[in-house]
Amino acid sequence: ATRTKAADVERADSGIGQMPARKWRNRASETLSSLQAWEAHRPCTDCGERDLPVETDVQNCNQRRADLCEKCRKRRTERKESVLEFVNTEASYGEDLRIIKEEFYLPMQAAGLLSQEQLQGVFSNIQELIDLNENFLEILQEEIDQAFDQGDDDLMTVCIGEIFLEFVNMLPAFQTYCLQQSSSVNMLNALEKEKELLRIFLNVSQNDNTALRRMNLRSFLMAPLQRVTKYPLLLSRIIKATTEYHPDHSSLREAKSRIESHLEHINMKTKQEGNTWTLRSFRQDSKKKREVINIEMRETALKTVGWLREETRFVMEGSLQLAQPPDGQWVKKGSKTLKFQNMQVLLLVNMKRVSESSLESAEPGPVKDAVLVLIRDKNNGKFHLLREPLRLSNCIVSTDPDCDDTFELIEIRREAFVFRDSDRARTHHWFRQIRRYSRELGSWKKRRNALPNIMISTPHTRP
């Protein structure tokens, strides 16, 4: 009896009686029910919604897909189909390019049906497109194989947008081919009327060569035009099936915007050359117009410096305000005394290719040269250079604390320029990028401990 009373007192002292204990048991039961309900309706790993099916048998479906709602399951299936369609159609396009080379170009060259100049006129830069397609397709296929090897059956780790942006240099190659298409077809028509052996070869090839699928040479020559206009459609389908939280979502949108801008630029160049045909048109907005202008400026800059496209990297581009001070006293007087004019500026870097077999190297090679191209705003529909490009190896870049909204670039023994952007932070970014390549390439850095202000002839020293 004494023990029982002690236990009662102890239980009473602990604050847990029969009623509180019953409440705790009820609460634990409710918690367990809540956990079971959450497990039965756990959130979807893609969208966070809770309309998952009750069936979670691992034997019947993949465990990773069992954590998805029905809507996200369908979306993943659509995305996988879209990714595979992109890769498979790229492979089919590459097969058409191979047919052009092996079934037409090489036989016509070996038989002497056309001269090398005539072959170049008909087939344009087909070899460049073949090389780009092979490299692009190889990377795409590696990504697909790696995803399957890692158990990613939905191909969620495959980032088509990022890969496309890495091979963005193929877009100017498409442009070269498209702009020469009209003259290529006209030359082929004239040569076919003129050369009987060529006409016989083309007819026999179309009727007897099973690899051609009874298609003629003109149909195959249209393959690059059809492919470049299909990229936005394929990318749009992948974007539609990709959630905004996916790491490739922004790259996909940028890739689609870049290809659409290039197509608009091709149409613009086509009209300027007097051709009547155009590629599939796209809705223009302010961003796309800006990108088209950038493409045209890059072409102007690349043509001016004469570098190879695959060895050129555009580090920065955009609008800057430029002034040319008459003397070195402008710092004391302040930048307000200078007369600025708006200018389009492009910073180009010429990189050595690490591997000749790869057009897109993962590791960039050493910098051979860097220039600053100054372009006036459009006049009569064309861009004009302000002057010859400024080679940063011959320039000194400096700034002053009293004028932190500007920076100065001095071409040794020639001219001085003061630059600024409407945004002060962007002005500093331009300054850091230009100074980096000026110091890296400038021969003056080897003298006097690489102090740039020693070479400046103005009385006011700037670090």
C-alpha positions in Angstrom: 0.0 0.0 0.0 2.9 2.3 0.8 4.4 1.6 -2.6 1.2 2.3 -4.4 0.7 5.6 -2.6 4.2 6.6 -3.4 3.7 5.8 -7.1 0.5 7.8 -7.0 2.2 10.7 -5.4 5.1 10.4 -7.9 2.7 10.4 -10.8 0.8 13.3 -9.4 3.9 15.2 -8.8 5.1 14.6 -12.4 2.0 16.4 -13.7 0.8 13.5 -15.8 -2.5 12.0 -14.8 -5.0 9.8 -16.6 -6.6 12.7 -18.6 -3.3 14.2 -19.8 -1.9 10.8 -20.7 -5.1 10.1 -22.8 -4.6 13.5 -24.5 -1.0 12.6 -25.3 -2.0 9.3 -26.7 -4.7 10.9 -28.9 -2.2 13.5 -30.1 0.4 10.9 -31.0 -2.3 9.0 -32.9 -3.2 12.1 -34.7 0.4 12.8 -35.6 0.9 9.3 -36.9 -2.3 9.7 -39.0 -0.9 13.0 -40.3 2.4 11.4 -41.2 0.6 8.6 -43.0 -1.6 11.1 -44.8 1.5 13.2 -45.8 3.2 10.0 -47.1 0.2 9.1 -49.1 0.0 12.7 -50.5 3.7 13.8 -50.3 4.6 16.8 -52.5 5.8 16.3 -56.0 9.6 16.7 -56.3 9.2 18.9 -59.4 6.3 21.2 -58.7 5.5 20.7 -55.0 1.9 19.8 -55.5 0.3 17.0 -53.5 -1.8 15.1 -56.1 0.5 12.1 -56.3 -1.1 8.7 -57.1 -1.3 6.3 -54.2 0.5 3.5 -56.1 4.2 3.6 -55.2 5.1 0.0 -55.8 8.8 0.0 -56.8 8.3 -3.2 -58.8 5.8 -1.5 -61.1 7.4 1.9 -61.5 10.6 3.7 -61.0 11.0 5.0 -57.5 12.2 8.4 -58.7 9.1 8.8 -61.0 6.9 7.7 -58.1 7.7 11.0 -56.4 6.1 12.9 -59.3 2.6 14.1 -59.8 0.8 13.0 -63.0 1.3 16.4 -64.6 5.1 16.4 -64.0 5.3 12.8 -65.2 3.8 13.8 -68.5 6.1 16.9 -68.6 9.2 14.8 -68.1 8.1 12.4 -70.8 7.5 15.3 -73.2 10.9 16.8 -72.3 12.7 13.5 -72.9 10.9 13.1 -76.3 11.9 16.7 -77.2 15.5 16.2 -76.3 15.7 13.0 -78.3 14.0 14.6 -81.2 16.6 17.4 -81.1 19.5 14.9 -81.1 18.0 12.5 -83.7 17.1 15.3 -86.2 20.6 16.7 -85.8 21.9 13.3 -86.7 19.6 13.1 -89.7 20.7 16.6 -90.8 24.4 15.4 -90.5 23.6 12.4 -92.7 22.2 14.7 -95.4 25.4 16.8 -95.2 27.5 13.6 -95.6 25.4 12.7 -98.7 26.1 16.1 -100.2 29.8 15.6 -99.8 30.3 11.9 -100.5 27.6 11.3 -103.2 27.9 14.6 -105.1 30.9 16.8 -104.2 33.6 14.1 -104.2 32.4 12.2 -107.3 32.0 15.5 -109.2 35.5 16.6 -108.1 37.1 13.2 -109.0 35.5 13.0 -112.4 36.4 16.6 -113.2 32.8 17.6 -113.9 33.3 21.0 -112.3 36.4 23.1 -111.5 37.4 23.8 -107.9 36.0 27.4 -108.3 32.7 26.0 -109.6 32.5 23.5 -106.8 33.0 26.2 -104.3 30.3 28.3 -105.9 27.7 25.4 -105.8 28.5 23.9 -102.4 29.6 27.1 -100.6 31.0 26.4 -97.0 29.5 22.9 -96.8 32.7 21.5 -95.2 32.5 24.0 -92.4 28.9 23.0 -91.7 29.9 19.3 -91.7 32.7 19.9 -89.1 30.4 21.9 -86.9 27.7 19.2 -87.1 30.1 16.4 -86.2 31.4 18.2 -83.1 28.0 19.4 -82.0 26.4 15.9 -82.4 29.3 14.2 -80.6 28.8 16.4 -77.5 25.1 15.8 -77.6 25.4 12.1 -77.9 28.0 12.0 -75.1 25.5 13.8 -72.8 22.7 11.4 -73.7 24.9 8.3 -73.1 26.2 9.7 -69.8 22.7 10.4 -68.5 21.6 6.8 -69.3 24.7 5.4 -67.7 24.0 7.4 -64.5 20.4 6.1 -64.3 18.8 9.3 -65.5 16.2 7.7 -67.7 14.3 11.0 -68.1 17.4 12.8 -69.3 16.9 15.6 -66.8 20.6 16.1 -66.5 21.0 16.8 -70.3 21.3 20.6 -70.8 20.6 21.3 -74.5 20.6 25.0 -74.0 24.1 25.1 -72.5 25.5 22.9 -75.2 23.9 25.0 -78.0 25.4 28.2 -76.5 28.8 26.6 -76.5 28.5 26.0 -80.3 27.0 29.4 -81.0 29.8 29.9 -83.6 27.9 27.6 -86.0 25.2 30.4 -86.5 27.5 32.6 -88.6 28.5 29.6 -90.6 24.7 29.0 -91.3 24.5 32.7 -92.3 27.3 32.4 -94.8 25.6 29.4 -96.4 22.2 31.0 -96.5 23.3 34.2 -98.0 25.1 32.3 -100.8 22.2 30.0 -101.5 20.6 31.9 -104.3 23.8 32.3 -106.2 24.6 28.6 -105.7 21.3 27.5 -107.1 21.7 29.9 -110.1 25.2 28.6 -110.8 24.0 25.0 -110.6 21.2 25.7 -113.0 23.5 27.4 -115.5 26.1 24.6 -115.3 23.5 21.9 -115.7 22.4 23.5 -119.0 25.9 24.0 -120.1 27.5 20.6 -119.2 25.8 17.5 -120.5 27.9 15.1 -118.5 26.9 16.9 -115.3 23.2 16.7 -116.3 23.6 12.9 -116.9 25.4 12.4 -113.6 22.7 14.2 -111.6 19.9 12.3 -113.3 21.5 8.9 -112.9 22.3 9.7 -109.2 18.7 10.6 -108.4 17.2 7.5 -110.1 19.8 4.8 -109.3 21.5 5.8 -106.1 19.4 4.4 -103.2 21.2 6.5 -100.7 19.6 9.7 -102.2 16.0 8.4 -101.6 15.2 9.7 -105.1 15.9 13.3 -104.1 17.9 15.6 -106.3 20.9 17.7 -105.4 18.9 20.9 -105.0 16.8 19.2 -102.3 19.9 18.2 -100.3 21.4 21.7 -100.7 18.3 23.1 -98.9 19.1 21.0 -95.7 21.1 23.7 -93.9 18.4 26.3 -94.5 15.7 23.9 -93.2 17.8 23.0 -90.2 18.6 26.5 -89.0 15.0 27.5 -89.1 14.0 24.4 -87.2 16.2 25.1 -84.2 13.7 27.7 -82.6 10.9 25.2 -82.9 12.8 22.4 -81.3 14.1 24.6 -78.5 10.6 26.0 -77.9 9.3 22.5 -77.4 12.0 21.7 -74.9 11.4 25.0 -73.1 7.7 24.2 -72.8 8.4 20.9 -71.1 11.2 22.3 -68.8 10.2 23.8 -65.5 11.6 27.3 -64.7 13.6 25.7 -61.8 15.6 23.5 -64.1 19.2 24.7 -64.4 19.0 24.7 -68.2 15.8 26.8 -68.4 17.5 30.2 -68.8 20.1 28.8 -71.2 17.4 27.3 -73.4 15.6 30.7 -73.6 18.9 32.5 -74.4 19.7 29.9 -77.1 16.3 30.4 -78.7 16.7 34.2 -78.6 20.1 34.0 -80.2 19.0 31.8 -83.1 15.9 33.9 -83.7 18.1 37.1 -83.8 20.5 35.4 -86.3 17.6 34.5 -88.5 16.3 38.1 -88.5 19.8 39.3 -89.3 20.0 36.8 -92.2 16.7 38.1 -93.6 17.9 41.7 -93.2 21.1 40.9 -95.1 19.1 39.1 -97.8 17.0 42.2 -98.4 20.1 44.4 -98.6 21.5 42.1 -101.3 18.3 42.3 -103.3 17.1 38.7 -102.9 13.4 38.0 -102.8 13.5 34.9 -100.6 13.6 35.0 -96.8 13.8 32.5 -94.0 11.0 32.0 -91.5 10.3 35.3 -89.8 9.9 35.8 -86.1 8.2 38.4 -84.0 10.6 41.3 -83.3 10.8 43.0 -80.0 13.3 45.5 -78.6 15.6 42.8 -77.2 15.8 40.9 -80.5 16.4 44.2 -82.4 19.3 44.9 -80.0 20.7 41.4 -80.6 20.5 41.8 -84.4 22.4 45.1 -84.1 25.0 43.3 -82.0 25.4 40.6 -84.7 25.9 43.2 -87.4 28.5 45.1 -85.2 30.4 41.9 -84.6 30.6 41.2 -88.3 31.9 44.7 -88.9 34.5 44.3 -86.2 35.6 40.8 -87.3 35.9 42.0 -90.9 38.0 45.0 -89.8 40.5 43.0 -87.7 40.7 40.1 -90.1 40.7 37.4 -87.4 39.3 33.9 -87.8 35.9 33.6 -86.3 36.7 30.5 -84.2 39.7 32.2 -82.7 37.8 35.4 -81.7 36.1 36.0 -78.4 33.9 39.1 -77.9 34.6 40.0 -74.2 32.4 43.1 -74.0 30.2 45.2 -76.3 27.8 48.0 -75.8 27.4 51.8 -75.9 30.0 54.1 -74.3 30.5 57.8 -74.2 33.8 59.0 -75.6 35.7 62.2 -75.5 39.2 63.2 -76.8 40.8 65.7 -74.4 43.0 68.3 -76.1 45.6 68.2 -73.3 46.3 66.4 -70.0 44.8 69.2 -67.9 41.2 67.8 -68.1 41.5 66.0 -64.7 42.1 69.2 -62.9 39.2 70.9 -64.6 36.9 67.8 -64.3 35.3 65.6 -66.9 32.4 68.1 -67.2 34.6 70.2 -69.4 34.8 67.4 -72.0 32.5 67.0 -74.9 31.3 63.4 -75.0 29.7 61.5 -77.9 27.9 58.2 -78.0 29.8 55.3 -79.5 29.4 51.6 -79.9 32.5 49.8 -78.4 33.5 46.2 -78.8 36.4 44.5 -76.9 37.7 41.6 -79.0 40.3 39.0 -78.0 42.2 36.7 -80.3 42.7 33.4 -78.6 45.1 30.6 -79.8 43.2 27.3 -80.3 44.5 24.6 -78.0 43.5 21.7 -80.3 43.1 21.9 -84.0 40.7 19.0 -84.0 38.2 20.8 -81.8 36.4 24.0 -82.7 35.1 24.5 -79.2 37.9 24.0 -76.7 37.0 23.6 -73.0 40.2 25.4 -72.0 40.9 28.7 -73.9 44.4 29.1 -75.2 46.7 32.1 -74.5 45.7 35.5 -75.7 47.5 36.6 -78.9 46.0 40.0 -79.4 43.2 42.3 -78.0 41.7 45.3 -79.7 39.0 47.9 -79.0 36.8 48.6 -82.0 35.0 52.0 -82.0 31.9 52.2 -84.2 29.7 55.2 -84.8 25.9 54.9 -84.5 24.2 53.8 -87.6 24.1 56.3 -90.5 22.2 55.5 -93.7 21.6 51.9 -92.4 25.3 51.0 -92.0 27.9 51.1 -89.3 31.1 53.1 -89.8 34.3 52.9 -87.8 35.4 55.9 -86.0 39.1 55.0 -86.6 41.2 51.9 -86.9 41.0 49.5 -84.0 42.9 50.3 -80.8 45.4 47.6 -80.1 45.6 47.2 -76.3 49.3 46.1 -76.5 50.1 49.7 -77.5 47.7 51.3 -74.9 47.8 52.4 -71.3 44.6 52.4 -69.3 44.3 54.4 -66.1 41.7 56.1 -63.8 41.8 58.8 -61.2 40.0 58.9 -57.8 38.8 62.5 -58.5 37.1 61.3 -61.7 35.8 57.8 -60.8 33.0 58.0 -63.3 35.5 57.9 -66.2 38.7 56.1 -67.3 41.4 57.1 -69.8 43.0 55.1 -72.6 46.2 56.5 -74.1 47.6 55.1 -77.3 51.3 55.5 -76.9 52.7 58.3 -79.0 49.3 58.9 -80.6 45.9 59.8 -79.1 44.1 59.8 -75.8 40.5 58.8 -75.1 38.3 59.2 -72.1 35.4 56.7 -71.7 32.4 56.5 -69.5 29.2 54.6 -69.2 25.8 56.0 -68.0 26.2 53.4 -65.2 29.2 54.0 -62.9 29.5 50.3 -62.0 29.6 49.3 -65.7 32.2 52.0 -66.3 34.4 50.3 -63.7 33.8 46.9 -65.3 34.9 48.2 -68.7 38.0 49.7 -67.1 39.0 46.4 -65.4 38.5 44.3 -68.5 40.4 46.7 -70.8 43.2 47.2 -68.3 43.6 43.4 -67.9 44.4 42.8 -71.5 46.5 46.0 -71.8 48.7 44.8 -69.0 48.9 41.3 -70.2 49.9 42.2 -73.8 51.7 45.5 -73.4 55.4 45.4 -73.9 55.8 48.5 -71.7 55.0 46.4 -68.6 58.5 44.8 -68.8 60.1 48.2 -68.1 60.3 50.1 -64.8 58.4 47.5 -62.8 55.4 47.7 -65.1 54.2 51.1 -63.8 51.8 52.4 -66.5 51.9 56.1 -65.3 55.6 56.4 -66.2 54.6 56.3 -69.8 51.9 59.0 -69.5 53.1 62.4 -70.6 50.5 64.4 -68.7 51.6 66.3 -65.5 48.8 64.7 -63.4 49.8 61.1 -62.4 47.1 58.5 -62.1 47.6 55.0 -60.6 
